[in-house]
């Protein structure tokens, strides 16, 4: 799916995952690794052919001091019992933390902060293709035969996987919501949007501030998306709006609402995390809960309490809540927790 967010790969819709008993909480520490939180994506794809989406991301050898003490690796975990499937590489924390990871087709795509771009086999993590970019990646957009990458030195590169070739390339028209967090700074204020005319802001859908909202982040799936922020003017509280982009690239706001289902001013000023948009849901971290909204109407679908969250990812099956050394996993349609990867 060219230009769409690679994290949102359609999985086995309707497949039932095992329900956890009260005393069950699968930990991958039996395999000696912790999850490593990163805002720059994780890959979900069916590695073992069972119809369930497995997870590929950063991991580190388990230690009492947390994952910051050891080298980082790329690890794959089973999507049912979350056991470690494979682990490749050992990289210093200083050069590996801001690593972009995405599923492109049936492959895993990784770009580290030194600009090393790798295509990995999902079966065992072995390298299929490699390219050295001019700088670290700021954006990655998927294409049918590879990826388009925008690097920190303001260059666009098209990386074709087979055979491995790299060529200078302008941003694809379909590249609206890349993998990673850099794009989230594009729509904070009118002045910032005007000041940043290139790079991550070059193809943002919004050209004017949204009335009644100081926007802090947005995400898209196809031509539908959501934007979160704080109510303005007056007393601020978290708000969210749904929008769509038509065939003429005109943005229309479909609905706008407070993020809480209670009295808005009782909600405080907690900054929302996200959003993440899939075909059937909008997911947002809000206070001590994860919230799912209907993309078409904005109505609340479910709320699920969570201990904490720093990052949020999702696909059509599940929601992935990232903490420092753990990835907590929830059912996308109900919010029901299935367990997770790493240390609690």
C-alpha positions as CSV (number, residue, x, y, z in Angstrom):
1,X,0.0,0.0,0.0
2,X,2.1,2.8,-1.3
3,X,2.4,5.8,0.9
4,X,0.4,4.5,3.8
5,X,1.6,3.9,7.3
6,X,3.3,0.5,7.2
7,X,2.3,-0.3,10.8
8,X,-1.4,-0.7,9.7
9,X,-1.1,-4.0,7.9
10,X,-4.5,-5.8,7.7
11,X,-4.3,-9.0,9.8
12,X,-6.7,-11.8,10.5
13,X,-9.9,-9.9,11.2
14,X,-12.1,-11.8,13.5
15,X,-9.4,-14.2,14.8
16,X,-9.8,-14.8,18.5
17,X,-6.7,-14.4,20.6
18,X,-6.5,-16.4,23.9
19,X,-8.0,-14.7,26.9
20,X,-5.7,-14.2,29.9
21,X,-6.6,-15.7,33.2
22,X,-6.3,-13.4,36.2
23,X,-2.9,-14.9,37.2
24,X,-1.6,-14.9,33.7
25,X,0.6,-12.2,32.1
26,X,3.0,-13.5,29.5
27,X,6.5,-12.2,29.9
28,X,9.3,-12.5,27.5
29,X,11.9,-12.2,30.3
30,X,12.0,-16.0,30.1
31,X,14.0,-15.4,26.9
32,X,16.1,-12.8,28.7
33,X,15.1,-9.7,26.9
34,X,13.1,-6.5,27.6
35,X,11.2,-4.4,25.1
36,X,12.8,-1.0,24.2
37,X,10.4,1.8,23.7
38,X,10.7,3.9,20.6
39,X,8.4,6.5,18.9
40,X,9.7,5.5,15.5
41,X,7.5,2.5,14.8
42,X,7.3,-1.2,15.2
43,X,6.5,-3.8,12.5
44,X,3.5,-6.2,12.7
45,X,3.2,-9.0,10.1
46,X,2.4,-12.7,10.1
47,X,5.8,-14.4,10.4
48,X,4.8,-18.0,11.0
49,X,1.7,-18.2,8.8
50,X,-0.9,-18.7,11.6
51,X,-3.0,-15.7,10.6
52,X,-1.9,-13.6,13.7
53,X,0.2,-10.5,13.5
54,X,3.6,-11.0,15.1
55,X,5.7,-8.1,16.4
56,X,9.1,-6.8,15.4
57,X,10.8,-4.0,17.4
58,X,13.8,-3.1,19.6
59,X,14.8,-5.2,22.5
60,X,17.7,-5.4,25.0
61,X,19.1,-8.0,27.3
62,X,17.1,-7.9,30.5
63,X,18.7,-6.2,33.5
64,X,17.5,-4.7,36.8
65,X,18.5,-1.3,35.6
66,X,16.2,-1.5,32.6
67,X,17.0,-1.7,28.9
68,X,19.2,1.4,28.8
69,X,22.1,-0.6,30.3
70,X,22.8,-3.1,27.5
71,X,23.1,-3.2,23.7
72,X,20.0,-3.0,21.6
73,X,18.9,-5.6,19.0
74,X,16.1,-6.1,16.5
75,X,13.8,-8.8,17.9
76,X,10.7,-10.6,16.6
77,X,8.0,-11.9,19.0
78,X,5.2,-14.3,18.5
79,X,1.7,-12.7,18.3
80,X,0.0,-15.2,20.5
81,X,2.2,-16.1,23.4
82,X,4.8,-13.3,22.8
83,X,7.8,-15.6,23.0
84,X,11.0,-14.5,21.3
85,X,11.2,-15.8,17.7
86,X,14.6,-14.3,16.7
87,X,17.1,-11.6,17.7
88,X,19.7,-10.0,15.4
89,X,22.5,-7.5,16.0
90,X,23.9,-5.7,19.0
91,X,24.1,-2.0,18.8
92,X,25.2,0.7,21.2
93,X,22.4,2.7,22.8
94,X,23.8,6.0,21.6
95,X,23.6,5.0,17.9
96,X,20.4,2.9,17.9
97,X,17.6,4.3,20.1
98,X,16.0,6.5,17.4
99,X,15.7,3.6,15.0
100,X,12.8,3.5,12.5
101,X,11.1,0.1,12.0
102,X,8.3,-0.7,9.6
103,X,6.7,-3.7,7.8
104,X,6.8,-3.1,4.1
105,X,5.0,-5.9,2.2
106,X,6.3,-9.1,3.7
107,X,9.6,-7.7,4.8
108,X,11.0,-5.8,7.8
109,X,12.6,-2.4,7.1
110,X,15.0,-0.8,9.5
111,X,16.9,2.5,9.4
112,X,19.2,3.4,12.3
113,X,20.4,6.9,13.3
114,X,23.6,6.4,11.3
115,X,21.6,6.1,8.1
116,X,22.1,2.4,7.6
117,X,19.0,1.1,5.9
118,X,18.3,-2.7,6.0
119,X,15.7,-5.0,4.6
120,X,15.4,-8.0,6.9
121,X,13.7,-11.4,6.4
122,X,10.8,-11.8,8.8
123,X,11.6,-15.5,9.1
124,X,15.0,-15.1,10.8
125,X,16.0,-11.5,10.7
126,X,18.7,-12.1,8.1
127,X,19.7,-9.2,5.8
128,X,18.1,-9.2,2.3
129,X,19.2,-5.8,1.2
130,X,21.3,-2.8,2.5
131,X,21.8,0.8,1.6
132,X,23.9,3.6,3.3
133,X,21.9,6.8,3.4
134,X,23.4,10.3,3.6
135,X,22.1,10.9,7.1
136,X,19.6,9.6,9.7
137,X,16.0,9.1,8.6
138,X,13.3,11.7,9.6
139,X,10.5,10.1,7.6
140,X,9.8,6.8,5.9
141,X,6.9,6.2,3.5
142,X,6.1,2.8,2.0
143,X,6.0,2.1,-1.7
144,X,5.0,-0.9,-3.7
145,X,8.6,-1.9,-4.3
146,X,10.5,-0.3,-1.4
147,X,10.5,2.9,0.6
148,X,10.9,6.6,0.2
149,X,13.1,8.1,3.0
150,X,13.6,11.8,3.9
151,X,16.9,12.3,5.8
152,X,18.0,14.9,8.3
153,X,20.2,16.6,5.6
154,X,16.9,17.4,3.7
155,X,17.4,14.8,1.0
156,X,14.8,12.5,-0.4
157,X,15.8,9.0,-1.4
158,X,13.9,6.1,-3.0
159,X,15.2,2.7,-1.9
160,X,14.1,-0.1,-4.2
161,X,14.5,-3.5,-2.5
162,X,14.9,-5.8,-5.5
163,X,17.5,-5.3,-6.7
164,X,18.8,-3.0,-4.0
165,X,19.1,0.5,-5.5
166,X,18.9,4.0,-4.2
167,X,18.1,7.2,-6.2
168,X,17.3,10.8,-5.3
169,X,13.6,11.3,-5.4
170,X,11.0,13.9,-4.5
171,X,8.3,13.2,-1.9
172,X,5.6,10.9,-3.4
173,X,2.2,12.6,-3.5
174,X,0.7,9.8,-1.4
175,X,3.2,10.3,1.4
176,X,1.1,12.1,4.0
177,X,1.7,10.2,7.2
178,X,5.1,8.6,7.3
179,X,6.4,6.1,9.9
180,X,7.8,7.9,12.9
181,X,7.1,10.9,15.1
182,X,8.8,13.8,13.3
183,X,5.7,14.8,11.4
184,X,3.8,15.5,14.7
185,X,5.4,18.9,15.0
186,X,4.0,20.2,11.8
187,X,0.7,21.7,12.9
188,X,1.3,23.1,16.4
189,X,0.7,26.7,15.5
190,X,0.2,29.0,12.5
191,X,3.7,30.5,13.0
192,X,5.4,27.2,13.3
193,X,3.6,25.9,10.2
194,X,4.7,28.9,8.3
195,X,8.3,28.7,9.6
196,X,8.8,25.1,8.6
197,X,8.0,24.9,4.9
198,X,10.2,21.9,4.0
199,X,11.0,18.5,5.3
200,X,8.4,16.9,7.5
201,X,5.9,19.8,6.9
202,X,6.1,19.8,3.1
203,X,3.0,17.7,2.6
204,X,0.9,18.2,5.7
205,X,-2.8,18.3,5.0
206,X,-3.5,21.3,7.2
207,X,-2.6,24.8,6.0
208,X,-4.6,26.8,8.6
209,X,-5.1,26.3,12.4
210,X,-8.2,24.4,13.4
211,X,-10.8,26.7,15.0
212,X,-11.1,26.1,18.8
213,X,-8.0,23.9,18.9
214,X,-4.2,24.2,19.5
215,X,-3.2,21.1,17.6
216,X,-0.4,18.9,18.9
217,X,-0.4,15.8,16.6
218,X,-2.3,14.1,13.9
219,X,-2.4,10.8,12.0
220,X,-4.0,9.5,8.9
221,X,-5.2,6.2,7.4
222,X,-5.8,6.6,3.7
223,X,-7.8,9.8,3.3
224,X,-9.3,9.8,6.8
225,X,-7.5,11.1,9.9
226,X,-7.6,12.6,13.4
227,X,-5.9,15.5,15.1
228,X,-5.5,16.0,18.9
229,X,-4.7,19.1,20.9
230,X,-5.9,21.5,23.5
231,X,-9.1,23.6,23.5
232,X,-8.5,27.3,22.9
233,X,-9.2,30.1,23.8
234,X,-9.9,30.0,27.5
235,X,-9.2,27.1,29.9
236,X,-7.5,24.4,28.0
237,X,-8.6,20.7,28.0
238,X,-7.9,17.9,25.6
239,X,-9.9,17.8,22.3
240,X,-9.9,15.7,19.2
241,X,-11.2,16.2,15.7
242,X,-11.8,13.9,12.8
243,X,-11.2,14.9,9.2
244,X,-11.0,13.6,5.6
245,X,-9.1,14.8,2.6
246,X,-11.0,14.7,-0.8
247,X,-9.7,14.0,-4.2
248,X,-8.7,17.7,-4.6
249,X,-6.6,17.6,-1.4
250,X,-9.1,19.7,0.5
251,X,-9.3,19.0,4.2
252,X,-12.8,18.9,5.8
253,X,-13.4,18.6,9.6
254,X,-16.1,16.0,10.1
255,X,-16.5,16.3,13.9
256,X,-14.8,17.8,16.9
257,X,-15.3,17.0,20.6
258,X,-13.6,17.0,24.0
259,X,-11.6,13.9,24.6
260,X,-13.4,13.1,27.9
261,X,-17.0,11.8,28.1
262,X,-17.5,13.9,31.2
263,X,-17.5,17.6,31.8
264,X,-14.6,18.9,29.7
265,X,-13.2,21.4,32.3
266,X,-12.9,18.6,34.8
267,X,-10.5,16.9,32.5
268,X,-7.4,19.0,33.5
269,X,-4.7,19.8,31.0
270,X,-3.1,16.4,30.5
271,X,-1.5,16.2,27.0
272,X,-3.0,13.5,24.8
273,X,-0.7,10.9,23.3
274,X,-1.3,10.0,19.6
275,X,-3.5,9.7,17.8
276,X,-3.2,6.4,15.9
277,X,-5.8,5.8,13.1
278,X,-6.8,2.4,11.7
279,X,-9.7,1.6,9.4
280,X,-12.2,1.1,12.3
281,X,-10.7,3.0,15.2
282,X,-8.9,6.1,16.4
283,X,-6.7,5.4,19.5
284,X,-5.5,8.1,21.9
285,X,-3.7,8.0,25.2
286,X,-5.6,10.1,27.7
287,X,-4.7,10.5,31.3
288,X,-4.5,7.0,32.8
289,X,-6.6,5.4,29.9
290,X,-6.4,4.4,26.3
291,X,-9.4,5.6,24.4
292,X,-10.9,4.2,21.1
293,X,-13.1,6.4,19.0
294,X,-15.2,5.8,15.9
295,X,-13.4,7.5,12.9
296,X,-16.7,8.5,11.2
297,X,-18.5,9.9,14.2
298,X,-16.0,10.5,17.0
299,X,-18.2,8.5,19.4
300,X,-16.3,6.6,22.2
301,X,-16.0,2.9,21.5
302,X,-14.2,1.9,24.6
303,X,-11.8,3.1,27.4
304,X,-9.2,0.9,28.9
305,X,-7.2,1.8,32.1
306,X,-3.5,1.4,31.8
307,X,-0.6,1.9,34.2
308,X,1.3,4.3,32.0
309,X,2.2,4.9,28.4
310,X,4.9,6.7,26.4
311,X,4.2,5.5,22.9
312,X,1.1,4.2,21.1
313,X,1.0,2.0,17.9
314,X,-1.8,0.0,16.4
315,X,-2.8,-2.3,13.6
316,X,-6.2,-3.8,12.6
317,X,-6.0,-6.4,15.4
318,X,-4.3,-4.8,18.4
319,X,-3.1,-1.7,20.2
320,X,0.5,-1.6,21.4
321,X,1.1,0.6,24.4
322,X,4.9,1.3,24.9
323,X,6.4,1.9,28.3
324,X,10.1,2.0,29.2
325,X,10.8,-1.7,29.1
326,X,7.5,-3.3,28.2
327,X,5.0,-3.4,25.4
328,X,1.5,-3.9,26.6
329,X,-0.9,-5.4,24.0
330,X,-4.7,-4.8,23.8
331,X,-7.4,-6.1,21.5
332,X,-8.3,-3.3,19.1
333,X,-12.1,-3.9,19.1
334,X,-12.6,-4.3,22.8
335,X,-9.6,-2.9,24.6
336,X,-9.1,-6.2,26.5
337,X,-5.5,-6.7,27.5
338,X,-3.7,-9.8,26.2
339,X,-0.5,-9.4,28.1
340,X,2.7,-8.1,26.7
341,X,6.4,-8.2,25.9
342,X,9.1,-7.3,28.4
343,X,9.3,-6.4,32.1
344,X,6.3,-5.2,34.0
